[in-house]
Amino acid sequence: MIDPVAQTVNRLVQSLNRFPVVAPEILMPGLVLTVLWPILRVALDSEVEAFLVAFLVTVALRLAIKAEMLILTAHSRLGRRVTILATLIFGPGLLAFLMLNGDPSWCQRFLSAYFLVMAALFVLDLIDGRALMARQSWPDLDRPCARRVLSQLMVIYHLGMLLTNEVLIGSASYGNWLVFLGYAPLISHLVVQSMLAVLQDMAARGRGVC
């Protein structure tokens, strides 16, 4: 006779195996923000100050995680000196400006600017045909035509996220917008994994995009 507890555990394990594997660094910004925002709202009198601190910590963490890929891509296109200067300006320099400015709307539009820059980088990938972003992001994707299709989809995705962010800026509270900021990496991961799964399935069925 099968133990009911063991049977339940086996079903649970099978259910969990259906979910895509998510790296800790993808969940980290959202989890940190989920814990940090309530603490800041209690510790700080001003909601704006709490928002600015939460934004700074979340974006700094996310930029640190993505820094290697962005720097390598910029270096291949702009050269070493320009890359160092751009990294300082658009990293610590821009975050310091946003904090000193003290206007939450500037911080929210920073995310829109990020999505716009990412869309532009993938457009450049499509124009020059080298697929640098795609190669660094998905090294296991070895078919050039698949990289091209995925780059096209990423342009659409980032423009869609830009539009979503602009809608949330006009309609959501600071706390709700921060949730979107923190879990945007998870959304991106799930969308990309879905795109990859579709491309792999099409290739397996002989319905390639090439």
Secondary structure by P-SEA (a helix, b strand, c coil): cccaaaaaaaaaaaaaaaccccccccaaaaaaaaacaaaaaaacccaaaaaaaaaaaaaaaaaaaaaaaaaaaaaacccaaaaaaaaaaacaaaaaaaaaaccaaaaaaaaaaaaaaaaaaaaaaaaaccaaaaaaaccccccaaaaaaaaaaaaaaaaaaaaaaaaaaacccaaaaaaaaaaaaaaaaaaaaaaaaaaaaaaaaccccc
